[in-house]
Amino acid sequence: MAELEFLFRPRSVAVIGASHNPEKIGYKILNNILSGGYQGKVYPVNPKGGEILGLKVYRRITEVPGPVDLAVIAVPAQIVPDVLEECGQKGVKAVAIISSGFKEVGNILLEQRIVEIAQRYGMRVLGPNIFGIAYLPANLNATFGPSKVRRGNIALISQSGALGIALMGWTQTAGLGLSAVVSVGNKADISDEDLIRFFAEDPNTDVIVIYMEGVHNGRAFMDAVRSCPKPVVVIKAGRSKRGAMAASSHTGSLAGSDLVYDGVFKQIGVIRARNYRDAFVVARALADLPMPKGDRTVIITNGGGIGVLATDAAEAEGINLYSGEDLKDFKAVMPPFGSYKNPIDITGGATVEQYVQALRMAEDKDTVDSIALLYCETAVCDPEELAEAIKREYKGKKPLVVAMVGGEKSARAVELLNEAGIPAYDAPEDAMRALSALHLWQRYRKKRRQGGEELR
Ligand code: ACO
């Protein structure tokens, strides 16, 4: 995967089609690279010359004085082959082709031509038909998406441009941290499997989330996922017949039978997300939590209703709610009218201190493998104080997910926990879904280990 290093950690970047017009894509990309704090050399290229954003503009890439690792190409599709030839002559290592107007609109030959040119010069191609690439550890934001991206350990690969850009912004407000955002577009050369292999070895990435409409090479994708020691979460669009038709006209993907995808995903250990929101519900837990030792889960709650909803969700998600005799110990941390039967209901009058005691007990018990802590906002237990107490008390030895339901203060408390790396949600179903994904990933790991595969 050494060649992909040039895509993610280039020592220098040229923007070909860097525009003088601040409204144009070529300008936005250059602006994002500069405002993102990229430390390598940046070369705008445009036959008009002059200056853009304080940088000297080179009329062609061959005039750039130093070596160029990555060229981001934002010129109309018909010009791309000529530009690519010059990139090859210059010794560029990787190109990201933003331009649309290739296979997705039937210009198959034009797309084949750019692949052929790139291969001739040994260049790797991301795209075409993409919004770019961002790799946060290198302060590289070569996209025309949002200029600010929250840093974290989730890599996002998107076959959809607009959705990928939207998710860059959405993860920012949802408090989710990304290591990378990669738009794959038509996947003329660099594929999902190439990227999975790169992220499998990337020390800055712990979870890979893919929005996918179709796979070009099923066997290679399966091999890449199987050999990846990190969870791969896939949002596979085109589930329905009409959805598959829409995918075909969007990215030219053959969506294939959804049942086949579902079966293959289970076989190779992909965690399939129902939608993008669901993908990040599970990714948050997979990115932040330790693996459970077993599958025995307890729910701690101050509300009976929220506990029942969580129990329903647990059953639907296949979570094993622990029911051993030693649950009686929880009687010590609740009033006489509480219930120690899982869900452990410490009742509506529960204080921060009672939550803390219940959490400590659950963390200390060998019979408990993972914990869901639920909270309904009351006047006797301030949500932000509870969040601070959880942050202080949680030892991080077994998975803990939190759901807090209430007003603004609860929303802020959810943010506080997420910022501290404790997955928190505003609905009990999300918390249970997150735990179930963790247990599923644990089962996949076990299966692979039994198959003799190496895992972290
Ligand atoms: N080398 C370098 N620069 C050149 C060259 C060349 N050989 N030829 C022309 N240019 C310059 C132009 O002069 C222009 O600069 P200027 O504005 O200073 O004059 C700049 O390159 C851009 O060229 P334009 O002809 O103005 O093209 P425009 O910016 O309108 O569009 C683009 C180019 C963005 C690549 C367009 O063709 C395109 O494909 N847009 C779609 C992008 C897209 O949506 N990608 C898909 C995924 S994202 C999603 O779905 C949301």
Residues whose N, C-alpha, C, O or C-beta is under 5 A from the ligand:
A	BS01	ACO	I16 G17 A18 S19 H20 N21 K24 I25 G26 V45 N46 P47 A74 V75 P76 A77 I98 S99 S100 N129 I130 F131 G161 A162
